[in-house]
């Protein structure tokens, strides 16, 4: 899942080298922390949060396979 989020984020931002993701696995959930450059944070969020919501929707669809809840957090 971490690689999926990184690949989507790299496609959206101007500085793909600054994209980093960290995956924290617990018993019932997976938390993915996504870090990007400050100038690219708006591109990840998108207008009215549409981009980040679309990424979360993709993760929720893929979470059926892992049977765990996947949470995406944006780091500043």
PyMOL commands that set and color helices and strands:
alter all, ss='L'
color gray80, all
select helices_A, chain A and resi 2-12+16-18+38-45+47-66
alter helices_A, ss='H'
color red, helices_A
select strands_A, chain A and resi 20-25+29-35+69-75
alter strands_A, ss='S'
color yellow, strands_A
deselect
rebuild
show_as cartoon
